[in-house]
Amino acid sequence: MSDPYLRALFTHKLQGSGYHVVQIESHASVLDMAKKEAPDLILMDLAGPDGEEAAQEFIQLQKDATASKISVIVFSTHEHHPEHFHIMK
């Protein structure tokens, strides 16, 4: 998640509800983190200048035998990336 405010907000809310949160700042490490940590859920933000990179990482997660079993919530705080939403069909 590229937005530090949103990352802090989600971390605070999830940890406050008893969840263990692992944060990464670069979409490039999502697949590695997924394999290492085996999380129950990944939140991915497609907003910002690295939205295309995030979309490509999401596709890589779906292609990986292990990571594809992890639930992913993909969102964007901006409406300027409608081209990315086709990857979720």
N, C-alpha and C positions, 0 to 999 in steps of 0.2 A: 504494500500500500504506500503510494508515494506521498500522500498528504500527511504530514506529521500530526496535525490536529486530529484527523480522523483515526489515525493509528492509535494515538493516545486515548481517544474517546472509546473506541472499540476495546482496547486493552483494559481500560478501567472498568467498563461495564462487564466484560466477560470474566475478568479476574474477581470482580465483586460478586459474581454469581458462582464462584468456585471453580472456574475453568483454568487450566494451565494454558498460558498464551506464549507462543514463540513468534517473535517479530523478525521479519527480514525487510531490508530496505530496497533490495534490488529484485526485480522480477526474474532476473537471470538465475537466481539461486532457488527458485520455487521447487523445481523438480528434485534437486538435491536435498532440500529440506524435507520434502514429502517422503522421500525414501528413507532418510535418516530418522526423522521424528515420528513417522506414521500417524499423523494427526487424524482426528475424527472429522475435521472441517477446515477448509481453507477459504479465506475471504480474499478476493482479488478485485482491485480497483482499476478500471480501464480508463480513468480520467487522467488528464495531464499529458505531458509530452512523451511519456513512455507507454502510452496506451496500446500502441501497436505491438510493442515488445511483450506487454502483459497478455495480449490476445494470443500471440505465438506461444507463450509459455503455457497458457491454458490448453492449447491444442496439443502440446507435448505431454501435458499431464494426462490427457484423455487417451493418448496413444500408448502410454506406459502401462504394462500389465499390473504393476503394484499400485501406482499412483492413481490409476483410473477408478479404483474402488473407493477413493476418498471423495466425500461430498465437497462441492465447491460452490460458493455463492459469488457470483460475478456481478459487480455493480459499477455504476459510473455516477459521479456527482455532476457531470456535465452532459448535456444533450448533443454535444458536438461529435460524438463518435458512433453514429448509428450503423456504420459499416462493420463494427465489431460484433454486433448482436447476432449476426448470421451464424457465428460459431457455436451457438447454444442450441440450434435447432436439432 
